């Protein structure tokens, strides 16, 4: 009996080797990368095809990472490993995509109340803190920070240490929800389809919110989804652990920067 189990659509099937404990997501590509997973069944590896893979960096923006807006120690700790992963992906030919909040006036008319409420806690609770970032999407954050997560503002810009890593060949996609893949009309959806990318490596903040939201929508739409552990961060207590459990058991795979940096080419 064959130790290879094949499942999924013919044009995007997974092949699992029981003996090697490897999920091959490469679709028979010539160049492949095999890396260890860090959650789920032990000694499991995944094989991807760089040419059909994108590294998506989610919301690493001043609003979330700069101390003028808020404290995000776990997000900041993800910056350095993310830079190393970016360098590795460039070397291997993996497309870099920056996915960021980038609202425009037209978005505000259709923005669901539930989405806006998540960014209004300072207003709803009438807080008096010196920093009040949660006054609503599109609200003026003051001190030249600009309107909250609006395209072209300082607060929506990429956090400087990561902005220094941007190169001309990178792609930029704006989003107007926590998920960047909530509909086929979203720039990220269109970009991934146009670039023929079927596998996504996810990094960014927050692990259990915008990263997970995009991850789950990608999973439901048929992309192969991989979360890079220490290149993500959240401010939610316990958010990382439950997210990792659900990703590893249902939505996709989890690796980390060390495993990605030492991935074996073949």
N, C-alpha and C positions, 0 to 999 in steps of 0.2 A: 504494500500500500504506500502511495506517495506521501512524503512528509511535507509536501507543499499544499497549502490550502489557498485556493483562489476564490475571491468574492468581490462583488461590486460590478458596476457597468463595464462592458468590454473595453471601452476606450479609457477607463480610469480604474482598472481593477487593482486590488491589493493582492500581493502574493506573500503568504506567511510561511516561513520555514520553521517547522516544529523543532527540528534538530538544532538549527542555528539561532532560534528565537529572534528572527529578523522579519520585520514587515518591510517588503519592498514596494515603495510608492513611486518608483522611478519610471514606470511605464515603458521599460525596455530601452531607456536612453543610453547613449554611449558612455557619457561621463556621469559618474555617480559619486555620492558622498554617503558614508555610513557612520552613524553616530549612536552613542548610548542614550537610552532614556534614563531619567532620574526619578521617575515616579511610576507606580504600577508594578507589574510582574518583574522580578529581578532578572538581571542579565539580558534584558530585551534591547534590541537595536532597531533603528529604522534606516532605510536607504532612500535618499531623495535624488532628484535630478536637478542640478544647479540651473540649467537652462530654463526649466519650467517652474522655478521657485522664486519667490519674492520675500525679502525681509521687510516687514511692515513695522514702522516705528510709530507708536500711537501716543499722541498728546504730550510729547516731551517739550512742553511750552512754558514760557515764563509764568503764566497764570498758576500752573501747578507746582513749579519747581523753584521759583525765585522767592526769597524770603520777604520781599516787599508785598507779596500776595499771601503766602501761607508757608507753613513749615511742613516739609515732606521729606523726612530723613530717608525713608525707604526708596523714594523716587530718586533722590540724589545719589544713593548708594548704587543705583542701577546704571548711572551715567557711564562710569569708567568701563565696566564690562560690556556695555552696549557699544562703546567706541571700538573695542577690540573685536566684537562680533561684526561690526560694519566693515572693518578692515579685512577680516577673514572672508566675508561675503563678496567684497570687491575682488579679492584674489581669485575666488572660485567662480566668478561670473554670475553671482546671484544679484538680481535687480534690487536696488534700494528704493523704498517708497516711504515718504514721510506723510503720515495721516494725521491731520490736525483739525481741531475745531477752527472754522473759518466762516463765521456767519456773515450774511449780508442782509440789508433791510427787508428784502422780499421774504426771507426765512421767518421773520418775526410774526408775520400775519398768519402763518400756518403752524407755528411751533406749538405742540400740544401743551396744555397746562401742566400735565404730569412731568414733562421734561423740564419745563421752567421751574417748577417747584423745587426740584433737586438743587437748583442754584440760587434759591431765594431764602435760605434759612436765616441769614442775618436780618433781612427785611421782615420776615414773618415773625421772628422771635424778638424783634426790636433790640438787637444787641448793640452794645456801646463800645465794643472793642475798637482799638485804633485801626486794625486791619479788618475790613468788612468786605471780603471778596464775594460773599454769597448774597449779593443784592439783586440777582436776576440776570439772565442772559441778555446781553445788549445794554445793560445799565452802565453808566459812566462810573468807572472805578476811581477816578480822580488822580491827581498828581501825575498827569501825562501817561497814565497806564492805558487809557483808551476805554472804549466800550467793551464790556465783558465778552471775550472770545470772538470778537469781530475781526474779520480779515483785515490785514494791514495795520493792526494796532500792536503796540509794544507787548501787551500781555498775551497776545495770541502768537507772538513770534517764537521760533524755536529757541530753546534754552542755549545760551552762547557756547558752552563747551561742545554741544552737539551741532550747533549751527556751523561751527568751524569744520565739521566733517562733511558738510554738504558739497557735492560735486556736480558739474554740469549734466552728467548722465543720470542723475537721480530724478525720480518722479515725485510730484507733490499732489496730494489729494485733500481737498477740504471736506469736512463733514458737518452736518447740522443736527445730529442726534448723537447719543452715546455710541451707537454702532455706526461704523462706516459702511456697512453692508446691509442696511435695513431695507433697501429696495434696489432693483436693477438700474434705476436711474442715478444712483449715487456714483460719484467720480471714481471711487476705488473699485467698485464693481466693473464699471466700463473699462477702467485701466487694466485690471487683471485679465479680463476677457480679451482685450485688444492685444495685450502682450503675451497671451497664451500661457499664463501662469496658473497652474493647478495646485500648487503647494505654497502655503504661507507660513513663514516663521514670524511669530509675534513677539514684540518687545514693547515696553512703555508703561504708562500709568492711566488709570488705576487698574491693577490686576483684575479686580472683581467687578469692575464697572465698564469703562470704555473698551479695555482690552478684551474682557470676557464677552461683552455684548457683541463686538465685531467678530470674535472667535466663534461664538455660537451661531451667529447668522451665516458665517462662512461655512461652518460644519453642515448646517441645514441645507445650504445651497450647493453643496458638493465639493468644496475645496478640501484638500488635505491640510489640516491645521496642527501646527507645532508651537508650543509656548516655550520661550527661553527663560527659565526660572529666574536667575539673578539679574536679568535684564528687565525685570518688571518690578513694580512696587505699588503698595497701596497704603492708605491711612486707616483702613478699616481693621479693627481688631478681629483676628480670626478669619479675615477675608481671604488671605492667601491659602490657608489650609483647605478650606472647603472648596475653593476654586480648583486647586490642584487635584483634589480627590475627584471632582466631577469631570475635569478635563481628562485625567488619566484613565478613568473608567468608562467614559462615554464619548466625549467630544473630539478627542485626538490624542496628542502625545505631549510629554514634557521632557525637555532636555535642559542643559545649562550651558553657560558660555564655555566652560572648560571642555565639555564633551564636543561642542561645536568646533572649537578651535583645534581639537585633535582628531576631528572626523577623518576617516580614511577614504581616500579617493580610489576609485576603481572603475 
